[in-house]
Every structure is written in structure tokens, then in C-alpha cells.
Amino acid sequence: MTMTFENKAKTRTGTYLAKLAEVLPRVIFAAYMVLFFLYLFLPLAVMVAATFNTSKFPTVTPWLGTTFDWFAALWADQAMWNALRLSLVISLGVIAISLPLGTAAALFLNSLQDRSRSFFYALMVSPLLTPGVAIGIATLVLWRQVGVGGGTLLIVLAQSSFITAYVMLMVAARLQRFDRTLEDAAIGLGASRFMVFRRILLPYLTPSLLAATFIAFLQSFENYNTTLFVRGTQTPLTVYIATKVRTGLTPAVNALGLILIALTIVAAVTYELSRRNNRQKSVRSNSG
């Protein structure tokens, strides 16, 4: 009788342990995801909430009342809009330089043999490991030798010197999965190198080029360390906000952040809907 009771107890214990082993990973994963998203979005939520607080300093405690006046203050802040326009112009200039250079670097890297590829890969990635302060100072010293002072052009050149590496990495990763026999077959059928690039390679690289464009834009738009040393008398948005932090930050900056977040979400949703629509059209055309 005692042995039977002990066996039943062991069976129950084993059942509980088995259920615990099955449930515990799910609980840990769920807790991790909750903490991850809190860490990711809680600062943004606080920033959004501070936009509607009547306090003249960006904060949610104490809550002094709800207001929309900071959007009016943002609209009247002409200096901030000028800084935003300048940052957009700089980002477009960085994309115009980084995208073709990074793509060319990835194609060059993909054509090399193993030993030389390792050397050039390390060389091309090295700007990403260089502090932004060093890149800014080095760019300023170099271009002053040829009479180019700080300003918009120098900001574009300085940022492009390391953002090109991001583009190169993304395009190179895409090229790793490219079937080179498609190029050989096209050339064997009489296509020129340019036609092969335009009709085969470029469409294949389009997703990575779009992603690289987006990354280059964000890296340029938010850059501060490099920009600070080469800006001259120009004031991009990051430098303007840093200046406002020292002289007196208002929730008008939060209002701008809220608008940018909303635009980002709308763009992401629009892209995803467009991608799904194109996929459905492709499936219908293939099935038909």
C-alpha cells in the first residue's frame, strides 16, 4: 500500500514537472517580450504623452493639464523647420552618394577571391568602427586643404564616408544568394554586361537597395557626432535639438517627434500593404 502511494506521488510529481517544463519556457518568453516592448516603446509613449502636457518642460509628472498648444508652438518655430529641411536635404545627398558607391563596393567585393576579399572587406567596414568624432575631424582637416570649409557639402561627404559601408553590407548580403549562372546564361545568349546588370542583377538587388536607402536616410537624419564638426554655420535638426537642450527645451520638440513617429508608422503600414498586394497579384498571375 505504501509503495502504491509512493508510486502515485512520484507519478503526480513527474506530471507536474513535465507540465512545468512545458509551460515555463512560454512564460519566460512572454515575460521577455513584454519587457522588450516596454523597453522599446515606453520612452516613445512618455514622449507622446509629454506633448500634451501644459508643462513648459517635456515631462509627464506632474501633469498640469492637457493642451495642444505645443503643436502651434512647433508650427511657429521657423528655426526648427529650417533645420528639418536641411536634414532632409543632407539625407538625400547622402543617399545619392552612398547608394551607388556602396553597391559598386559590394559588386567589387563579390568578384574577389577569398584571401583578397577578407582584406578588402575589413578595409571597407573599417569606417563603421571609427568614432564619428574622428571621422568629422578628419573630413574637416582633409577638405580644408582644398579650400572646402564646413557646410552642407562637407556634412554630406562626411556622413557618406561611413554610411556607404552600411549600403555595401546590405547589398553584399543579398549578393551571397545570387545565382551567377543566370548572368552566364544571359551573356551566352548575347546580352551585354550592362543589359545583364539592368535586366537581371538590378531587379534582384532592388529589395536590398530599398532597405539600404531607408537605412542610409535614418543614419544621416539622426547623426550628430560627425555632423557637429563639419557643419560650419549650418544647423541640422540634431544639432538644433542639442542646442535647445542646453538653452531650454520645450515640448514642441516632442510634437515634432510625434509627427515623425506617425509618418513612420503610416509609411511602414503602406509599404506592407503594398507588398502584400503585389504578392497576391503575383500569385494570381502565376496561377492563371
C-alpha positions as CSV (number, residue, x, y, z in Angstrom):
1,M,0.0,0.0,0.0
2,T,2.8,2.3,0.9
3,M,4.6,1.6,-2.4
4,T,1.5,2.3,-4.3
5,F,1.1,5.6,-2.6
6,E,4.7,6.5,-3.3
7,N,4.4,5.5,-6.9
8,K,1.3,7.7,-7.3
9,A,3.1,10.6,-5.7
10,K,6.1,10.1,-8.0
11,T,3.7,9.9,-11.0
12,R,2.0,13.2,-9.9
13,T,5.3,14.9,-9.3
14,G,6.6,13.8,-12.7
15,T,3.4,15.0,-14.4
16,Y,3.7,18.4,-12.6
17,L,7.4,18.7,-13.6
18,A,6.5,17.8,-17.2
19,K,3.8,20.4,-17.3
20,L,6.1,23.0,-15.7
21,A,8.8,22.2,-18.2
22,E,6.3,22.8,-21.0
23,V,4.8,26.0,-19.6
24,L,7.9,27.7,-18.1
25,P,9.6,28.4,-21.5
26,R,6.4,30.0,-22.7
27,V,6.1,32.1,-19.6
28,I,9.7,33.2,-19.8
29,F,9.4,34.1,-23.5
30,A,6.1,36.1,-22.9
31,A,7.8,38.0,-20.0
32,Y,10.8,38.7,-22.1
33,M,8.7,40.0,-25.0
34,V,6.7,42.2,-22.6
35,L,9.9,43.7,-21.1
36,F,11.4,44.1,-24.6
37,F,8.5,46.1,-25.9
38,L,8.3,48.1,-22.8
39,Y,11.9,49.0,-23.1
40,L,11.4,49.8,-26.8
41,F,8.2,51.8,-26.7
42,L,7.8,53.2,-23.2
43,P,10.2,56.1,-23.9
44,L,8.2,56.9,-27.0
45,A,4.9,56.7,-25.1
46,V,6.3,59.1,-22.4
47,M,7.4,61.5,-25.2
48,V,4.0,61.4,-26.8
49,A,2.2,62.0,-23.5
50,A,4.5,64.9,-22.7
51,T,3.5,66.6,-25.9
52,F,0.0,67.1,-24.5
53,N,1.1,68.3,-21.0
54,T,0.9,72.0,-20.3
55,S,4.2,72.0,-18.5
56,K,6.8,74.1,-20.3
57,F,9.4,71.3,-19.8
58,P,8.9,68.0,-21.5
59,T,7.6,65.8,-18.7
60,V,4.5,63.8,-17.7
61,T,4.9,64.3,-14.0
62,P,3.4,66.4,-12.7
63,W,0.5,66.5,-15.1
64,L,-0.5,70.2,-15.2
65,G,-3.3,69.8,-17.8
66,T,-4.0,68.7,-21.4
67,T,-3.1,71.1,-24.2
68,F,-2.5,71.2,-28.0
69,D,-0.6,74.4,-27.8
70,W,2.8,72.8,-28.4
71,F,1.7,71.9,-32.0
72,A,1.1,75.6,-32.5
73,A,4.5,76.4,-31.0
74,L,6.1,73.8,-33.3
75,W,4.4,75.4,-36.3
76,A,5.7,78.9,-35.3
77,D,9.2,77.6,-34.7
78,Q,10.7,78.6,-38.1
79,A,14.3,77.7,-37.0
80,M,13.2,74.1,-36.3
81,W,11.6,73.8,-39.7
82,N,14.7,75.2,-41.4
83,A,16.8,72.6,-39.5
84,L,14.4,69.8,-40.6
85,R,14.6,70.9,-44.2
86,L,18.4,71.0,-44.0
87,S,18.5,67.5,-42.5
88,L,16.2,66.2,-45.3
89,V,18.5,67.8,-48.0
90,I,21.5,66.3,-46.4
91,S,19.9,62.8,-46.2
92,L,19.0,62.9,-49.9
93,G,22.6,63.9,-50.7
94,V,24.0,61.1,-48.6
95,I,21.7,58.6,-50.3
96,A,22.7,59.9,-53.8
97,I,26.4,59.3,-52.9
98,S,26.2,56.2,-50.6
99,L,23.8,54.1,-52.7
100,P,25.9,53.9,-55.9
101,L,29.2,53.7,-54.1
102,G,28.0,51.0,-51.7
103,T,26.5,49.0,-54.5
104,A,29.7,49.2,-56.5
105,A,31.8,48.2,-53.4
106,A,29.5,45.2,-52.9
107,L,29.8,44.1,-56.5
108,F,33.6,44.6,-56.4
109,L,33.8,42.6,-53.1
110,N,31.7,39.8,-54.6
111,S,34.0,39.4,-57.5
112,L,37.2,38.9,-55.4
113,Q,38.8,35.7,-54.3
114,D,38.7,34.5,-50.7
115,R,42.0,36.0,-49.4
116,S,41.8,39.4,-51.0
117,R,38.0,39.5,-50.2
118,S,38.8,39.3,-46.5
119,F,41.3,42.2,-46.7
120,F,39.0,44.5,-48.7
121,Y,36.0,43.5,-46.6
122,A,37.8,44.6,-43.4
123,L,39.0,47.8,-45.2
124,M,35.5,48.7,-46.3
125,V,33.9,48.0,-43.0
126,S,36.5,50.0,-41.0
127,P,34.6,53.3,-41.2
128,L,31.8,51.8,-39.2
129,L,34.3,51.0,-36.4
130,T,35.8,54.5,-36.4
131,P,34.3,57.0,-33.9
132,G,32.1,59.6,-35.6
133,V,34.1,62.4,-33.9
134,A,37.3,61.1,-35.6
135,I,35.5,61.0,-39.0
136,G,34.2,64.5,-38.6
137,I,37.6,66.0,-37.6
138,A,39.4,64.0,-40.3
139,T,37.0,65.1,-43.0
140,L,37.2,68.8,-41.9
141,V,41.0,68.7,-41.9
142,L,41.2,67.0,-45.3
143,W,38.8,69.2,-47.2
144,R,40.1,72.4,-45.8
145,Q,43.3,71.7,-47.6
146,V,41.5,72.2,-50.9
147,G,39.5,75.2,-49.7
148,V,36.2,73.5,-48.7
149,G,35.0,74.7,-45.4
150,G,32.3,73.4,-43.2
151,G,28.7,73.4,-44.5
152,T,26.1,71.2,-46.2
153,L,28.5,69.7,-48.8
154,L,31.0,68.7,-46.1
155,I,28.3,67.2,-44.0
156,V,27.2,65.0,-46.9
157,L,30.7,63.9,-47.6
158,A,31.5,63.2,-44.0
159,Q,28.3,61.1,-43.5
160,S,28.7,59.3,-46.8
161,S,32.2,58.1,-45.8
162,F,30.7,55.7,-43.3
163,I,27.1,55.3,-44.4
164,T,28.4,53.8,-47.7
165,A,29.6,50.8,-45.6
166,Y,26.0,50.1,-44.4
167,V,24.8,50.1,-48.1
168,M,27.7,47.8,-49.0
169,L,26.9,45.3,-46.3
170,M,23.2,45.1,-47.2
171,V,23.9,44.7,-50.9
172,A,26.7,42.2,-50.3
173,A,24.4,40.1,-48.1
174,R,21.9,40.0,-50.9
175,L,24.5,39.0,-53.5
176,Q,25.5,36.0,-51.4
177,R,22.3,34.3,-52.5
178,F,22.5,35.4,-56.2
179,D,22.7,32.6,-58.8
180,R,25.6,33.5,-61.0
181,T,24.6,31.1,-63.7
182,L,21.8,33.5,-64.6
183,E,24.4,36.0,-65.7
184,D,26.4,33.4,-67.6
185,A,23.3,32.2,-69.4
186,A,22.3,35.8,-70.4
187,I,25.8,36.5,-71.7
188,G,25.8,33.2,-73.6
189,L,22.6,34.3,-75.3
190,G,24.2,37.6,-76.5
191,A,23.3,40.0,-73.7
192,S,25.8,42.8,-72.9
193,R,27.2,43.3,-69.4
194,F,25.0,46.4,-69.0
195,M,21.9,44.6,-70.1
196,V,22.6,41.8,-67.6
197,F,23.0,44.3,-64.8
198,R,19.9,46.2,-65.8
199,R,17.6,43.3,-66.5
200,I,18.8,40.6,-64.1
201,L,21.0,41.9,-61.3
202,L,19.3,45.2,-60.6
203,P,15.8,43.7,-60.2
204,Y,17.3,41.1,-57.9
205,L,19.0,43.7,-55.8
206,T,16.0,46.1,-55.6
207,P,14.8,44.9,-52.2
208,S,18.2,45.4,-50.6
209,L,18.7,48.7,-52.3
210,L,15.3,50.0,-50.9
211,A,16.3,48.8,-47.5
212,A,19.7,50.3,-47.8
213,T,18.2,53.6,-48.9
214,F,16.0,53.6,-45.8
215,I,18.9,52.8,-43.5
216,A,21.1,55.5,-45.1
217,F,18.3,58.0,-44.7
218,L,17.9,57.2,-41.0
219,Q,21.6,57.1,-40.3
220,S,22.1,60.5,-41.9
221,F,19.0,62.1,-40.4
222,E,19.9,61.1,-36.8
223,N,23.7,61.6,-37.0
224,Y,25.2,64.1,-34.5
225,N,28.8,63.4,-33.7
226,T,30.2,63.6,-37.2
227,T,27.8,66.4,-38.3
228,L,28.8,68.6,-35.3
229,F,32.4,69.0,-36.6
230,V,31.7,69.7,-40.2
231,R,28.5,71.7,-40.1
232,G,30.2,75.1,-40.2
233,T,27.4,77.7,-39.8
234,Q,24.7,75.2,-40.8
235,T,22.3,73.8,-38.2
236,P,20.7,70.4,-39.0
237,L,17.9,69.1,-36.8
238,T,20.0,67.0,-34.5
239,V,22.3,69.9,-33.7
240,Y,19.4,72.3,-33.3
241,I,17.7,69.9,-30.8
242,A,21.0,69.5,-28.9
243,T,21.3,73.3,-28.7
244,K,17.7,73.6,-27.4
245,V,18.6,71.1,-24.7
246,R,21.2,73.5,-23.4
247,T,19.2,76.7,-23.9
248,G,15.8,75.5,-22.9
249,L,13.9,72.5,-24.4
250,T,10.1,72.7,-24.8
251,P,7.5,70.1,-25.7
252,A,7.4,71.5,-29.2
253,V,10.3,69.1,-29.9
254,N,8.1,66.3,-28.6
255,A,5.4,67.4,-31.0
256,L,7.8,67.1,-33.9
257,G,8.8,63.6,-32.7
258,L,5.2,62.6,-32.5
259,I,4.6,63.7,-36.1
260,L,7.7,61.9,-37.3
261,I,6.6,58.7,-35.5
262,A,3.2,58.9,-37.1
263,L,4.7,59.4,-40.5
264,T,7.0,56.4,-40.0
265,I,4.1,54.2,-38.9
266,V,2.0,55.3,-41.9
267,A,4.9,54.6,-44.3
268,A,5.5,51.2,-42.8
269,V,1.9,50.2,-43.0
270,T,1.6,51.5,-46.5
271,Y,4.7,49.6,-47.6
272,E,3.4,46.4,-46.0
273,L,0.0,46.6,-47.6
274,S,1.6,47.4,-51.0
275,R,4.0,44.4,-50.6
276,R,1.1,42.0,-49.8
277,N,-1.0,43.4,-52.7
278,N,1.9,42.8,-55.1
279,R,2.4,39.3,-53.7
280,Q,-1.2,38.5,-54.2
281,K,-1.1,39.8,-57.8
282,S,2.0,37.7,-58.4
283,V,0.3,34.6,-57.1
284,R,-2.8,35.2,-59.2
285,S,-0.7,35.8,-62.3
286,N,1.3,32.6,-61.8
287,S,-1.8,30.5,-61.0
288,G,-3.6,32.0,-64.1
